[in-house]
Amino acid sequence: MRFGTTTFFEVFELKQALAHEFKAAWLASHRSVPGWDALPLRAAIGDPFDPQQLLMSPGISTLTIRRDRSDGQHRFVLQPGLR
């Protein structure tokens, strides 16, 4: 195993592209599991569980909850596009 530097978005952007490709193929196949021919990007990356094939990055998630001073309600922020 080798370690190096990367960014969150380097991994995230690929996984987002895979998710969009799958959703489009899933909808085109009338909500059936699409075949590999409909998923060229996914087929190109190979085994997603092989760390030699796909960049992996550990993640840290933080949820900030705030309490509104005026009404005492608790709220949190969602990033656009991640809902």
Salt bridges, closest charged atoms under 4 A:
ASP68 OD2 - ARG75 NE 3.90
ASP71 OD2 - ARG75 NH2 3.16
